[in-house]
Every structure is written in structure tokens, then in C-alpha cells.
């Protein structure tokens, strides 16, 4: 309302009651009035209360705005529409880029526009004052600052009739388009820029504030026809001053929602209350706007103004008491207004009487002079009226005087031309007069009183809330604002002060009452905490208010991906529906039915009346990252498509849903570990119901490819244990994965002994499980078998060669032969363990004669072995190479002219190359008895039998699911070998050749062997490697002038089909074993050997090599070079 009162500036009254609640500090700490930061919440509050600008009047303390300012709130990001008489935009309170802008409206060019003051009324300070109160800058040298000092302003000029005779001429007589204040509201809303529109204006009402709802609807009836739909479309909050009717009902524009109830959530009516909590004498009261009405501070409010002085003494001296006795005699505003109206009516009636008298007497009548006289009286009455105020009002009573001239009945009496002329002349006259009495002193500050001053205080309050709750719609913001209020008159929402005085300390903690079901949007990644107890709004209404609005019950629709936490006891009775994000109930919802759908989450440690989770709805008791119990006083229904999520810790520690009864409709259950790794066998009670549980879950969410919640349903509880799916269900059909899966599944009963393996692997996905099992394939076991085969075959071949050369008729008794340099091979191995052996030009044979009896000879031999074995089937990396050396020594004796016998001891050492973190090595220590019957030519028989120990060791190293492991094994296996052969040699002393056939058997009896070390250790079962070979081949050698080439070739067939696998189980596990495949056995292959020797004098030089041909399971070659000396 455009009321200016002459009240002295007063200090702010007592601040709003402080709450014990301490909100989290913003980044950097709480904000103090001097801009510094502190961790001391109370110190920050005190700094604002002691700030001179904050306490320049009582308004900010009345509303408790320090509670917003310490959190850094200033209205930043908000734009407030100021629909008023225009703003002096050059005032420092509105300095800064983007701080203020104007809205262009459809008015004549001579009127105010673009948010600025009407140029015919340069003294107008109302709009500037209102804008400053709402959002004026906080300046270092300022006197005051706006409640939302960080907000921006969009100003729309309302060209009020007050102080402007031409408004009535143009708007009424000429029907010129001058946008009204009401029309500015949808225009501002349609910009899409404003969230709040402040309206500190209205028409005066004479209706009592005690009107019933039906009386109020009748008294303030308007036909809106969607006029304010842009307000709803753009979700704008419209704030109206209730009026300055001194105790009457709020004005028609504040009452607007009675004519369109959709507007209630977007409309506020504001009365003016003093610091002591009583109504200002001039204020209108809420009446039937009570449910959207609050009482703001509006007396002696200091704000920005275009300052000026007006010489009231000079005005009164010219327009004297003698001229206007009734105006000067008035002692109240009502008397003053009546006196001015009556004086004006007297002037008009005097004009009519003189005009009629002249006409009746036939005298001339100077119409122009009479009109000028009437215009002068209009100016005199208005100025005399305005001069009666302590601070003279230049607007005077122009608006009412001009209105009387434009009433249709009065126009019919005086004539349109008369009214038009008087208004035009009065405007010219009063403009000239006021220039004599007004002195403009520049931008400054003024103290004004009225609901016009109370409304912008509430608009600034709302802007702070909108900054704090940026996603909330206006209906919820207004509920928070009104319900935060402190009672001022009778308890509850009444017809005088409505909800009462808004309190920021309360509002920042959410609503205390809801008038309707409100959408609550919380942005993803953020959390809002409502710690106020929330009721239905109607529970707060007085009987008179409740009669008009009996259905104001509250409810919530939770949206947005963030979290809303309710910590108090809430008794609103409307629905609570969670559609997005999380609603955490740490207090209680005693009457509201809670429903979760579409991904909405209901959580918390509190209690609710009833709970339903529909398709997509999630129930997750407890708080994020902590365990708790959500209690349902009635029935909890978890329907099809719903999810129940319980946090779990160590066995027995989990979230829980406790209800009177629970109905399960086939939803899903998920256990969510919190600072805990789920272990097989852990058990949790997740649901309890005193009246029982019906139905069941339809599915559960697995922890991994293996672990999953295994549910059991009792009479009044549901227990979830951590169960394990078979590994066989997730591995690929590879030999390694299949074998390990069998072991893992068969050893689950030995979980306690094998936790190191299960705990690592159980929690992995399918890909990790498969890769991890392949990585620990015991491929070294295949390698150690290949090394054993090579060692036994090589020694057998060595003695086979000895038998071929050991003819009785060519027996060299009394000699010691060295074949190769066995001591050098051994020395090389000793000098450089673990490194490839050195191949030297070692002589094949060196003979020392006369060292033994004539029928006995001895030898010492050595050589280099190189080979590779086929890798474990279906593993990567190709073949497994190995190499090593052997040493053999023994004695041979000629038994007769056709028979010879020998015995030898041998040592073989072969190391496999480390591949993929795995390696194997083997040592064969063997004694061999061998003999030959027959001459150099013709038929001959030979035989050999060997027995010894094959000592093998393996090592597996690597990372198992990110954990290093190092496993070793060692085995001493009995090794046996025998061969019986027959040959027939033809030729002469120069060339010999002939066939040879033989049967050879060999075996290695591997013993049960367990791995030791860290990691998934295996125990390898007993395993016998057996080979029964049939051999057929051709031997040839020749001698010519000391040059002797020689060669052999054999076809070999293995009659014994080996299993192709070995058995292994987990060390420390059950007796269960699984088959791990070994390399595919070759049954047919060839072996060739060739060399050449040259003898000159006592020295013989020889070169020889032999190799397998067409054999893939074990390939091996040996190489010999030597020198033989005869003594």
C-alpha cells in the first residue's frame, strides 16, 4: 500500500528465538558480518546482530535473518520482480552489473516505464524503498541492506493514480492504454526470469477481517478467467501487502486466491506487525487470507530513497486553515480523508450551482474561468491534505479527487469536457506549485511505515529460502515460509496475523506444516535435512480458519536423485511417495502412508505408519553407510519389482526392517557390504514381523559370480546367509578351469582351512575367476613329467650305445675310457647353477690302458641334453623348454668270447625354463646292469635293467586375484627301466650293418606330493608313468683308413596308453581330487643318431648327435664331441 507514515526510527526488537540445531558450516566456515569466516556458529550469529546495518531497524532481527547470513545466503541467483511505482536505478543500492533491470510495459511515452519512476512524480520514493528493502546492496558505507542483498531485481513500473491527475484523464476519459499493476504481474511472470513478484500496493477495503469464507468470497469476488495462469506456469511467488486499513480485512488483490484456489500456493498476503509482536495501528488484517498470510515487520523501515525536502510551512501558509477549515480540523486519517472529499464535493457543487443560476437568470457564465477556479481548488485541497502529515506528502489527495471527477454519474452532471479540462489544468498547476516547495537532495535513505514495507521484507525472506532450497517449487517454499512463523495472536493460524511472524532459524530446517501434497526435489549428490516436526496445516488452524479450509492436509512426493532426511516426529496425514532419490526417515511418520516406486528409496532408523514398495521402489533400512532398523507400525508390503537393500557387516550385523506384518510379493533382496567383505556362511536377520511374514522374495542380488544371499523364511523373520554357487556354473569349459571348479566345489566344506583361496576368489566376477584359475594352472607338473621321460630315455639310449660298441671280440680290457668330459660338465653345472650348460668340444672317448685287469674296463661319460615338452593342454605359451647334463660311470667285463657284462651309475640334471612364473627341474640317479651275447657279425642279444630315483621339484609363482603366491613341491619317485634287444649284423671289417629290434619298458612312480608356501596350494596324487615300447631299427658303421662313420635309426611304438592326466586336490582340503590334463601322448615316433670318428695314431676325434623325430609330447636331442687317446 502506498502509505507513508511519520514514525520515528526505532531499533530492532528481540531476535527470533534461537534453536539448538546447528547447521553444517559452509565451505570455509560460518560467515561473519565483516566477511570473515569462523568455526564458531554463535560468534557468527552475534556478529550480524551487532552489525549497524543489520540493526538499523527491527526487521531483520524480527525475521531472524542472521541464521541465513551465517550460512552465506544472500539471495544470490534469484531475481525478484518489484511491481511498484518505479525505482531510482541510479541509487547505490542497485549498483553493479545485472543488479537491476526494467520491464517495458504498454503505457504512453509520458508515463513511467522500464521500471523507472513516472517523470511527472519525481518525488516518488515508494518503489525505490521497496526494492531496497527486498534486495538492496550491502555497501561498506551504506546505512542498510536488503534482506536478499545478493539477489537481482526486475522492476516493472506501475503508474499509480496517486499524485497524478492525468492518470484518470487518460485511463478513464480517453481510454488510453496504461498497463495496470495487475497486468504487470503476468507480464513479469512470463519473462521466466523472476521467482518472486513483490506488490506493495492495493485498494482500500472497508470489510471487517472477521468475514466468513462465504462473505469474503462475495465481498471480493473477481472473474479471473485464468488471468494469473502465467504465475502458475512459471511457478512464481506473488507477495502482496494486505493494506493499510487500520484493522479491516486484507485488500482484494491479497484476497485473489479466493477466486482461484489454484493460486493459494503461489500467493502471500502480508500484514504489518511491530517488534513487540502486536499489530501496527494502520495495518489491515489477514481475514480469510489467513492460510496464505504472514505478519511481517513494516514500521519505520529504513531503506533506499530519492531524498528531498518539502516546505510544509510554506504550503500551509498559502493554503490556510481559513481556506480549508475542516481539513485542518481533522485529527485522524479518516477524518482528514472525509474532510478533503467533502471540501472537493463542495467545490464541484458550487460550480454547478453558479452555472445553473447563471443559466436561469440569463447571465453569461465564464466556463473557462470556472474550470480554472475548480482546478486551483483541486490543487489547494490536495496540497493542504498532504501538508497535514509530519512529513508532507506531495501526492496529497490527487487520486481521490480525480476519481470523483471521472465517476460516470458525476460526468453526467459536470460534463466530460469539464472533467477533462479540470484534470489537465490541475496537473499543470500542481506541477508548478510543487516545484516551489520540493528540494531534491539526491539518493539516500528514508524510514517508511505500512504493509508496503512489510511485504518486501517477506519477499527477501523468500529469496533466501529459494537460494537455500534451489530445487524446491514455490508451493513448498511458501509452506516452509508460512509454517516457520511464530504465533503472534491467538494460538495457531488466526484471522488477525495469519500464521504469524516467519522465523528463518525454523525455515532453514524445513516445513513445520504442509497445506497440500508437495513435490520435494533434491539434486543428485546433495542432502537436505528437515528437522522440524511436520503436521497437517489444518491441525494448526483456528476454528474460524478451519471452517474455510478443512482439507489442508500435507503430503510429500520425493523427486531428484539426492537425499531428504526427516529427523523429527511428523504427523501429517497425506501420502508420502518416493519416486526418485532417497527419503531417510530417522524420526517418525505417524500417520502418512509411505510408498516407494520407480527407483525411489525409503531408508532410515525411524518409524513409519505403513510402507509399500512398488515396482522399482527400494526399501533400505538404516542410514547411508551405517546399520539401523526401519520400523513399520502397520504393514510393510514389498511388491513385485521392488527391491529390499540391507547393509551388512560382520556376521549377524545388518540393517533390518521390523514391522507388525510383512507381505512379500516376489521382489528382489540385496545385501550391501559396508566396510566388510562378505564371507561364505555369514548369516543375517533382515526382516522381522510380530504378526508374521507372508510371501517370499522372487530373487536376490549376488555379491559376485559365486556368492549370493541364500534366504530362509521363519515364522516371523527372514534370514539371509551368504551362500555359494558352484564354480562349475561360471567357469569356461577348459581343462584347467573345469578341474579347479571341481576342487573348489568339492572343498566348500573345508572353507575354514581354505579361506585364503575362497575369500579371494569368491567375490570376483566371471571374467576374473576364469582368468585367475587359468593363471594358476599347474603346468609345471607336465614339465616335470617331460623332464623325467627325457632323463630316463637319455640314459637308456646311452647304455644302448654302450651295448652296441661292447663286442667281446673287440673288448679293450685294462683300459679306462672317458666319453665326453663328464667332470667338465659337472664343474660347469656347479660353477653356474641355474644357467644354461656350456657345450664344450669334449672328446667322446679317452681310454687309459693297463689300469684294470685284461677282462675288465671302466669308463666315465657325460653329455649335454636339450629338449622341450608339450605344454599342459589348452594353456597359453607353447612348449616348455628344458636342458641339462648327465654323467655316467661304470665297469664292463668280458665274460667269454661271445659275452660281455657291464654295470653303470648315472646322474642326470635337467632344468626347465621358467615360464609364466612356473618352473620344474629333475634329477635322475640310476644304476644300470647291462650285457651282450654275440660277436661282431651275425646274431646278438643285448639287455639292460636300470633302477633309481627321480627327484623332481616344481615352483609356481605369481599373483592370485591381486595377492602374490609362491608354491613349491618336491618328490622322490622310483624310476625303473629295462630293455631287451636282438640284432643281426652283416658285412665285413670295413662295413657293418644290420637290423635290431627291442622291447623297452620304463616307469616312474610319482608319490603323493603337497605344495608348500603361500597361495592356493595343491596336493598331487600318486601317479605312475609307464611306457612299454617296441623298437625296430637299423645300425650301420664303417671303417676306412681311420675314418669311421656310424648311424642308427629306430621306429618306436609305445604299447602303453597312459591316462593323460594327473590327480590333484587342495592342500588342507578334503580328499577330493580333480584331473588335470597332461600333454597328449605320442604312440609312434622315430629316433635317429649319427656321427663320425677319425683315428690317427693314438688319438680319435668324434662328433655325434641324436634326436627324436615326429614326437611332440617330448622332444629331445643330445650332442657329443670328443677326443679319445690310447696309451
Secondary structure, 3 states (H helix, E strand, C coil): CCCCCCCCCCCCCCCCCCCCCCCCCCCCCEECCCCCEECCHHHHHHHHHCCCCCCCCCHHHHHCCHHHHCCCCCCCCCEEEEEECCCCCCCHHHCCCCCEEEECCCCCCCCCCCCCCCHHHCCCCHHHHHHHHHHCCCCCCCCCCCCCCCCEEEEEECCCCCCCHHHHHHHHHCCCCCCCHHHHHHHHHHCCCCCEEEECCCCCCCCECCCCHHHHHHHCCCCCCCCCHHHHHCCCEEEEECCCCCCEECCCCCCHHHHCHHHHHHEEEEEEECCCCCECCCCCECHHHHHHEEEEECCCEEEEEEEEEECHHHHHHHCCCCCCHHHHHCCCHHHHHHHHHHHHHHHHHHHHHHHHHHHHHCCCCCHHHHHHHHHHHHHHHHHHHHHCCCCCCCCCCHHHHHHHHHCHHHHHHHCHHHHHHHHHHHHHHHHHHHHHHEEEEEEEEEEECCHHHHHHHHHHHHHHHHHHCCCCCHHHHHHHHHHCCECCCCCCEECCCECCECCHHHHCCCCCEECCEEEEECCCCCEEEECCCCEEHHHHECHHHHHHCCCCCCEEEEECCCEEEECCEECCCCCEEECCCEEEECCEEEEEEEEECCCCEEEECCEEEEEEECCCCEEEEECCCCCCEEEEEEEEEECCCCEEEEEECCCCCECEEEEEEEEEECCEEEEEECCCCCCCCCEEEEEEECCCEEEECCEEECCCCCEEEEEEECCCEEEEEEEECCHHHCCCCCHHHHHHHHHHHHCHHHCCCCHHHHHHHCCCCHHHHHHHHHHCCCHHHHHHHHHHHHHHHHHHHHHHHHHHHCCHHHCCCCCEEEECCHHHHHHHHHHCCCCCCCCCCCECCEEECCCCCCCEEEEEEEEEEEEEECCCCCCCCCCEEEEEEEEEEEEEEEEECCEEEEEEEEEEEEEECCECCEEEEEEEEEEEEEEEEECCCEEEEEEEEEEEEEEEEEEEEEEECCEEEEEEEEEEEEEEEEEEEEEEEEECCCEEEEEEEEEEEEEEEECCEECEEECCCEEECCEEEEEEEEEEEEEEEECECCEEEEEEEEEEEECCCCCCEEEEEECCCCCCCEEEECCCCCCEEEEEEEEEEEEECCEEEEEEEEEEECCCCEEEEEEEEEEEECC
